[in-house]
């Protein structure tokens, strides 16, 4: 997923608690869902960044030679400018793009 195209704000935004808990009926459950999704997004971004930076890795045993690669710096700056994973997850939750289920509620029915 291209997180740069997300509508998530780059800065922290004050949210209405009632808007967050309207789908689940419980603010704590909503926050738990958002935090789990934020962890997933963070892992995806980290894996993607590591994969892109691995292309530029040099395997020299010499500590004296440190190369600063312009492309590597640009990639790092791109990922620094992305919204934080928690903001992306909150935006996805508000837009209804997060799938979640509660097995304990499913067993009661």
N, C-alpha and C positions, 0 to 999 in steps of 0.2 A: 504494500500500500504506500502511496506517495503521501507522506504526512505533511509535506509543504503545501499541498492543495487543500488541506483540511481547513475548516472554518473556525478552528479552535483559536482563541486569543493567545497572544504571546505573553501577555502579562496576566497576573491574577485578577479575577473578576469576582465580585461579590454575587453570590447566588441566593435565591430564595429557597429556603429549606423545604417549603411545601411543594415546590416544583420538583425537587429531587425525590421526594418520598411519595409522589402521587402514583407511580407505577407499582411500587412494592408495598406501600402502606406503612413502611417503617424506614426511618432515616438511617438507622444503623445498618440495615440490610442493603440499602442503596449505596452507602459508603463502602461497605465490604465488597460489593459488586464492582464499584468503580476502582477500588484499590487493586483488586485482582486483575482487572483489565489493564490498569496502569502498569502492573508488573509484567504482563504479557507484552505490552507495547514497548516497554523499556528493554526487555530481552530481545525483541525483534530489531530494535534500533541498534543495540549494542552489537548484535550478530552481524547486521548489515555493515556497520562501520568497521568492525574488525575484518570482515571479508574484503572490503575496499582498501583498507590500509595494508593488508597483508600483501597486496600486489606490489607495494613499494618497499617491502621489507628487504633489507640487505643483511646477509648472513656473514658478517665479518667478525673475526675474533678480536679485532683491534678496537679498543675503546677510544683511541685517539681520533679516529676518523668518524665524525658525525656529519651526516649529510642532511640538509634541510631541503626537502623536495617541495617545489612550488605546488604541484598537484595535491600532495598530501596535506599541505596547509589549507588549501582551498576546500578540500573535502571536510577537514576538521571544522572549518568555519561554517560550512553549510549545516553540519549537524549541531553546532552550537546555537545557530539561529532558529532551529526548530522549536516549536512549543514543547513544554515539559510533558512527560508521559501522563501525569495526573490531569493536566488540562485537556489533553487529547481524549483521555478516557471519559472525563466528565462531559465533554462535548458529544462524544458518541452515545453516552447514556441518555443525554437529554434528547438527542435526535432519534432515539429508539433503535440504534444500530447494534446494540449489545444484546447477545442472546444469553439468557441465564435461566436456571431452573433450580428448584428446591426439592430434592428427593424426599425430604420428610413430609412435605405437603402433598406430594404425589401419592405417597403410600397411604395417607389418610382417606383419600377419595375412593 
